[in-house]
Amino acid sequence: MPTSEPWHLLHTNSTHVSFDGITTFNESLLNEFDYTIYSNGTLSNSSRCVLAFGIYKPVVLYNGTIFNGTKCDSPVDPIGARGALGIVSAVLFAALIMWGLVNLRKHGQSHLPVEKQFRLVSRRWPWYWAIFTATIGCISGFMAIDVDRDYLPGTAIILQCVFYYVSLPTVLAAAWEMTRHWGSFEERKILDEDPFALKQDDKRSKIEFYIPLVFYLFAFLTFFLSVLRVWTPITKQHIHTHTAADERFQASSILAVFAALTILTSAFVSSHYYRTPIPYKIPIVWSFLIVRIAYGIACAFDQWEINLINIHANPAWVYGLGYVPMVGMLLTMCVAGWREENEDVVLIRRRREKEVREDMEMKERRKSEKQGAGDLDPKKELDKAIEEKERLAREEIYRMMA
């Protein structure tokens, strides 16, 4: 970024001054409207800033209006490494948007009657958040183009930072909903086998009721503290200690850690109560998430050299620790979603397998009855058959009520 010290003016005569020997201004008019020419080639006062060097030749009218002026934050420079990597990341996020939509269609379809306890929108939430996160990441990546091209920091750096910091609570929500839905599906499989296998008023159910509230509290506070703020000070790169490492960013980064720990706790709770191992996608996504959060903590606690807000930060740090983890998380979710089946399809197959097993057991039972018919009590066998029919009827009624 060019420096902005007042320029040593060249007086062409008693009333006019020159910036570079080419562009000439009326000195009295500049003083009247509080305009100053700076060493970075800009002409500005408290309300407006324009370029005033080379081909940029603004004209100050007698009422103080600037004619033929180019704003100081105009994209006049070539794209640098930050902008190029921003384009690459934006393209990756765009591809993940499309893949997320494919998975949303695949897993969001219903092939069974909707159950009251397991609503259809529940399985869609992970993909809603994933698509939203990818969209935000795509916008933030494209904004990096003008961060390189702008002569002075302006709207582009603000938009890139805003969308980048919005992506943290949304990617937390995507990871959370993926983990929560995995536990919900494990519960559904158990109840599909035996509707009375799990109590609905035990410790497990209470944990599953309150833990989403805890997570979304942390996620909302992360969003509130890091995003809902005044962003214009970050264009003044020399006062970074008051914008990039203030108490709000620090508190937000710490709350993100608690949100990530809540996700991990939910995974272990589901694994414990449903007696099933945690799938590979959860620890992989969680690992990427921790890298993203750790980078945010480092930036919040005065690591200015690697901070996204610093327009001169090394892009390798910014994208390697800030954007790559998000791409890795969403890619893991999309690959897992592509390999996994729709949960209704899984349940249909499990029910058919159960029916086949029951038919096989019935055939074995009939065969044993024929072989040892003299040893069996017909009355007891009839009672058993009636009880079995009643049990199947109760299960069917339970499914219809649900």
HELIX and SHEET records of a PDB file:
HELIX    1   1 GLU A   27  GLU A   32  1                                   6    
HELIX    2   2 ALA A   81  GLY A  108  1                                  28    
HELIX    3   3 LEU A  120  ARG A  149  1                                  30    
HELIX    4   4 THR A  155  GLU A  193  1                                  39    
HELIX    5   5 LYS A  203  SER A  226  1                                  24    
HELIX    6   6 THR A  232  THR A  235  5                                   4    
HELIX    7   7 GLN A  237  HIS A  242  5                                   6    
HELIX    8   8 GLU A  247  TYR A  274  1                                  28    
HELIX    9   9 LYS A  281  ALA A  300  1                                  20    
HELIX   10  10 TRP A  304  ILE A  306  5                                   3    
HELIX   11  11 PRO A  315  VAL A  318  1                                   4    
HELIX   12  12 TYR A  319  TYR A  323  3                                   5    
HELIX   13  13 VAL A  324  ARG A  339  1                                  16    
HELIX   14  14 GLU A  343  GLN A  371  1                                  29    
HELIX   15  15 ALA A  373  ASP A  375  5                                   3    
HELIX   16  16 PRO A  378  MET A  401  1                                  24    
SHEET    1   A 3 LEU A  10  HIS A  11  0                                        
SHEET    2   A 3 HIS A  16  SER A  18 -1                                        
SHEET    3   A 3 THR A  24  ASN A  26 -1                                        
SHEET    1   B 3 THR A  36  ILE A  37  0                                        
SHEET    2   B 3 THR A  42  SER A  44 -1                                        
SHEET    3   B 3 CYS A  49  LEU A  51 -1                                        
SHEET    1   C 2 VAL A  59  VAL A  60  0                                        
SHEET    2   C 2 ILE A  66  PHE A  67 -1                                        
END                                                                             
